[in-house]
C-alpha cells in the first residue's frame, strides 16, 4: 500500500515510516497538512495516518480537503493528544477508521495497518 504519514513529530514519523517500509509499504511523509495536500494531489495514496495539531495547515482541515477533493474513501488513522479529537472530527463530519490517543504503542498502530491490509487483499 501507499501510505501517507502526516505528523510534525520527526521521531514518531521516522518510527512509523521505518516500520511501514519494513512491512513492504511505500511511505510518504508530510510535516503539515499543506504538504500532505500536495502529496495526495500528485500521488496515489491508499491509507493515511494523520495527527490533528500541526503548523501551517492542521490535520482536521487537511482531512476535510482529502475527503472533499481527493479520495473520499481512503482509510484514515487519526492520532492526537487532544482529548476531544474524535468529537472534533465527528462534528466536522470527517469519517475516519480509528483513533489513537497519543502517546500510543507504535506496534499497535502498525498492527492495525497490517490487519487492514490483510482484509483488503
Backbone bond lengths (Angstrom), bond angles and torsions (degrees), N, CA, C in turn:
res aa  C-N    CA-C-N  psi(-1)  N-CA   C-N-CA  omega(-1)  CA-C   N-CA-C  phi
1 X - - - 1.452 - - 1.523 110.20 -
2 X 1.308 115.09 152.65 1.466 121.91 171.43 1.523 107.30 -93.95
3 X 1.328 116.52 116.74 1.454 122.06 -173.72 1.526 109.92 -117.94
4 X 1.328 115.16 133.18 1.458 121.88 176.77 1.521 109.14 -106.87
5 X 1.328 115.84 125.16 1.464 122.31 173.81 1.523 107.30 -105.24
6 X 1.337 115.88 122.36 1.459 121.47 179.28 1.529 106.60 -115.66
7 X 1.322 115.28 101.93 1.474 121.16 -171.45 1.513 108.89 -158.99
8 X 1.341 116.51 134.57 1.460 119.45 179.59 1.524 113.50 -92.08
9 X 1.310 118.36 -6.62 1.468 122.34 175.36 1.530 107.74 -84.56
10 X 1.325 116.21 108.49 1.474 120.49 -174.21 1.518 113.54 -64.39
11 X 1.333 117.71 -35.99 1.466 119.93 179.46 1.520 111.41 -66.78
12 X 1.328 117.10 -43.32 1.463 120.58 178.01 1.517 110.48 -65.46
13 X 1.333 116.55 -42.85 1.464 120.28 177.75 1.526 110.64 -58.87
14 X 1.317 116.95 -45.31 1.470 121.24 -179.63 1.529 110.95 -62.36
15 X 1.324 117.69 -46.17 1.456 121.43 -179.19 1.529 111.22 -61.80
16 X 1.312 117.03 -45.72 1.465 120.23 178.36 1.522 111.25 -65.56
17 X 1.323 115.97 -43.20 1.460 120.94 -179.12 1.522 111.83 -61.02
18 X 1.326 117.12 -45.69 1.466 120.94 179.45 1.531 110.27 -63.05
19 X 1.329 116.54 -46.09 1.460 119.85 -179.79 1.525 112.60 -61.17
20 X 1.317 116.61 -43.30 1.460 120.80 -179.10 1.528 112.19 -71.99
21 X 1.324 116.82 -38.33 1.463 120.71 176.98 1.523 110.15 -64.92
22 X 1.322 117.14 -42.33 1.469 120.96 177.87 1.523 111.69 -63.04
23 X 1.329 117.05 -26.35 1.464 121.40 178.08 1.529 111.66 -84.41
24 X 1.341 117.08 0.86 1.461 120.98 174.65 1.518 115.46 97.47
25 X 1.316 117.91 10.40 1.458 120.86 -179.42 1.529 111.01 -91.48
26 X 1.317 115.19 155.52 1.459 121.54 170.07 1.521 105.83 -91.10
27 X 1.329 116.75 127.94 1.458 120.97 -173.68 1.523 110.67 -119.80
28 X 1.327 114.51 129.22 1.466 122.88 171.24 1.522 106.52 -108.82
29 X 1.318 116.94 146.04 1.458 119.98 177.64 1.523 110.05 -129.91
30 X 1.332 114.00 146.98 1.463 120.92 176.47 1.519 107.54 -143.51
31 X 1.334 116.55 139.37 1.464 120.05 -178.01 1.519 113.00 -92.15
32 X 1.349 116.86 0.33 1.462 120.61 174.46 1.531 108.97 -159.93
33 X 1.323 114.85 168.80 1.453 120.12 -176.33 1.510 114.53 -66.18
34 X 1.324 117.28 -30.00 1.457 120.28 178.75 1.530 110.88 -65.04
35 X 1.328 116.62 -47.23 1.470 119.93 177.25 1.530 110.99 -65.04
36 X 1.325 116.43 -36.86 1.466 120.27 177.98 1.526 110.92 -63.31
37 X 1.328 116.35 -40.43 1.459 120.51 177.91 1.519 110.88 -60.91
38 X 1.336 117.14 -40.07 1.465 120.88 176.38 1.528 110.92 -62.59
39 X 1.323 116.78 -40.96 1.472 120.44 -179.12 1.519 110.79 -63.97
40 X 1.329 118.34 -46.70 1.467 119.37 -178.16 1.529 111.43 -70.96
41 X 1.320 117.22 -21.33 1.464 119.89 175.45 1.521 111.56 -71.85
42 X 1.339 116.18 -30.23 1.462 121.08 -173.68 1.528 114.88 -106.75
43 X 1.341 118.54 -7.78 1.462 121.16 -173.86 1.520 111.20 -139.52
44 X 1.328 115.13 154.87 1.462 120.85 173.07 1.524 107.24 -79.51
45 X 1.320 116.74 122.29 1.458 122.14 179.22 1.524 107.74 -119.48
46 X 1.338 116.14 126.26 1.464 121.88 -177.79 1.521 113.44 -97.39
47 X 1.330 116.85 -17.11 1.460 120.86 -171.23 1.521 107.51 -158.75
48 X 1.343 116.78 139.35 1.464 121.22 -179.24 1.523 109.83 -125.42
49 X 1.327 115.28 134.91 1.467 123.06 171.49 1.523 105.08 -117.51
50 X 1.342 116.79 119.99 1.462 118.81 -169.48 1.521 112.96 -137.94
51 X 1.316 115.41 132.61 1.458 122.99 169.95 1.531 107.47 -80.88
52 X 1.321 116.98 159.97 1.462 119.45 178.32 1.524 113.01 -96.64
53 X 1.319 117.21 -37.43 1.470 119.84 -176.75 1.522 110.09 -98.97
54 X 1.345 114.39 109.94 1.465 121.29 179.67 1.512 108.98 -147.16
55 X 1.323 116.28 158.51 1.467 119.15 176.64 1.528 111.57 -74.63
56 X 1.280 116.73 168.14 1.465 127.03 175.32 1.527 111.19 71.09
57 X 1.322 118.14 -70.25 1.459 123.15 178.33 1.517 107.08 -137.56
58 X 1.331 116.14 116.99 1.467 119.67 -174.72 1.523 111.96 -70.95
59 X 1.318 115.29 167.05 1.457 121.35 -175.57 1.513 113.85 -63.90
60 X 1.337 118.19 -41.21 1.470 120.44 -179.55 1.525 111.06 -62.06
61 X 1.320 117.17 -40.78 1.464 120.34 178.50 1.520 110.61 -66.77
62 X 1.338 116.76 -43.48 1.465 119.63 177.08 1.526 110.79 -60.19
63 X 1.335 117.15 -46.08 1.469 120.23 -178.35 1.521 111.27 -63.24
64 X 1.315 116.93 -35.55 1.457 120.63 175.87 1.532 110.62 -63.63
65 X 1.325 116.49 -43.19 1.471 120.46 176.09 1.523 111.11 -63.58
66 X 1.310 116.24 -42.08 1.464 120.97 179.34 1.519 110.55 -59.02
67 X 1.314 116.43 -49.53 1.462 121.15 -179.07 1.527 111.96 -64.91
68 X 1.319 117.60 -36.38 1.463 121.44 -174.96 1.526 114.15 -82.48
69 X 1.334 116.64 -37.27 1.455 118.67 -169.12 1.518 116.31 -119.60
70 X 1.313 118.38 -17.62 1.460 118.70 -173.24 1.520 112.95 -114.22
71 X 1.301 116.69 -73.56 1.462 120.22 -175.02 1.520 108.23 -140.17
72 X 1.304 115.01 97.26 1.459 119.11 -174.74 1.519 113.26 -68.67
73 X 1.320 118.20 -18.54 1.453 120.15 -175.67 1.514 116.14 -105.67
74 X 1.317 118.29 -0.38 1.466 120.41 -176.49 1.529 109.36 -63.32
75 X 1.334 117.65 134.31 1.468 120.05 176.30 1.531 110.72 -65.98
76 X 1.331 114.37 141.68 1.460 120.13 -177.41 1.523 109.87 -128.65
77 X 1.332 115.24 129.46 1.463 122.30 168.58 1.517 105.90 -102.63
78 X 1.319 116.37 124.62 1.455 121.41 177.33 1.518 108.38 -104.56
79 X 1.331 115.77 136.40 1.460 120.57 176.30 1.524 107.57 -132.30
80 X 1.342 115.68 139.86 1.452 118.80 -177.48 1.516 111.00 -166.90
81 X 1.324 114.77 157.94 1.464 121.11 171.74 1.526 110.84 -90.06
82 X 1.314 117.51 -9.57 1.462 121.53 -179.88 1.525 110.77 -67.72
83 X 1.315 116.53 129.92 1.459 120.56 178.42 1.519 112.60 -67.74
84 X 1.323 116.92 -29.92 1.459 120.97 -176.59 1.529 113.11 -104.96
85 X 1.310 117.55 24.79 1.468 121.53 -176.07 1.524 112.20 -59.35
86 X 1.315 116.92 -44.05 1.463 119.27 -179.45 1.528 110.92 -63.33
87 X 1.312 117.11 -40.13 1.465 121.33 178.67 1.526 111.05 -64.69
88 X 1.318 116.17 -41.28 1.467 120.31 178.68 1.531 110.15 -58.32
89 X 1.323 116.57 -48.46 1.462 120.42 -178.39 1.521 111.78 -66.36
90 X 1.318 117.01 -40.15 1.472 119.80 178.30 1.523 110.86 -65.03
91 X 1.342 117.76 -39.89 1.465 120.96 177.95 1.525 111.84 -64.83
92 X 1.324 116.90 -28.94 1.464 121.65 177.83 1.532 112.14 -89.22
93 X 1.338 116.46 1.83 1.473 122.75 -178.31 1.519 112.67 58.54
94 X 1.327 116.02 38.58 1.462 121.16 177.09 1.520 107.69 -100.60
95 X 1.323 115.57 113.58 1.458 120.36 179.29 1.523 109.64 -77.96
96 X 1.329 115.37 140.89 1.456 121.21 177.34 1.517 108.12 -143.85
97 X 1.326 115.86 159.81 1.461 121.14 -175.44 1.514 112.67 -82.63
98 X 1.334 116.17 -43.77 1.459 120.06 -177.22 1.521 109.37 -159.14
99 X 1.323 115.18 153.28 1.453 121.72 178.09 1.524 109.18 -115.54
100 X 1.332 116.15 131.10 1.466 122.77 175.10 1.527 108.17 -114.71
101 X 1.340 117.48 109.03 1.466 118.81 176.33 1.524 110.02 -71.74
102 X 1.321 115.73 134.63 1.468 120.18 177.87 1.516 109.20 -81.82
103 X 1.289 118.73 144.03 1.467 127.08 -5.43 1.528 110.18 -77.50
104 X 1.315 115.41 153.68 1.456 121.47 177.68 1.521 108.58 -137.27
105 X 1.301 115.58 168.17 1.462 121.06 177.64 1.523 107.32 -85.42
106 X 1.314 116.34 118.21 1.467 121.68 -174.60 1.525 111.43 -55.47
107 X 1.317 117.62 -40.28 1.469 119.81 -179.63 1.523 112.36 -60.05
108 X 1.335 118.06 -30.37 1.463 120.25 177.64 1.524 110.80 -65.66
109 X 1.317 116.63 -41.70 1.458 119.96 177.35 1.530 110.74 -66.76
110 X 1.317 116.62 -44.31 1.468 120.22 178.53 1.526 110.92 -61.15
111 X 1.321 117.29 -39.10 1.465 121.09 177.03 1.519 111.56 -64.05
112 X 1.335 117.22 -38.90 1.465 120.22 177.27 1.521 110.37 -61.23
113 X 1.325 116.78 -44.57 1.470 120.53 179.48 1.529 109.89 -60.42
114 X 1.310 117.14 -44.72 1.468 120.30 -179.29 1.521 111.80 -66.22
115 X 1.331 117.71 -38.79 1.471 120.49 176.92 1.515 110.22 -63.31
116 X 1.319 117.14 -41.93 1.459 120.84 177.66 1.524 110.04 -62.91
117 X 1.320 117.20 -44.80 1.458 121.68 -178.82 1.522 110.88 -62.34
118 X 1.329 117.30 -39.70 1.466 121.31 178.99 1.519 110.56 -64.88
119 X 1.324 117.74 -43.07 1.473 121.92 178.99 1.517 111.35 -64.61
120 X 1.352 116.18 -35.56 1.455 121.74 -178.79 1.528 111.66 -67.28
121 X 1.331 115.58 -37.24 1.473 119.75 -176.95 1.466 109.32 -86.75
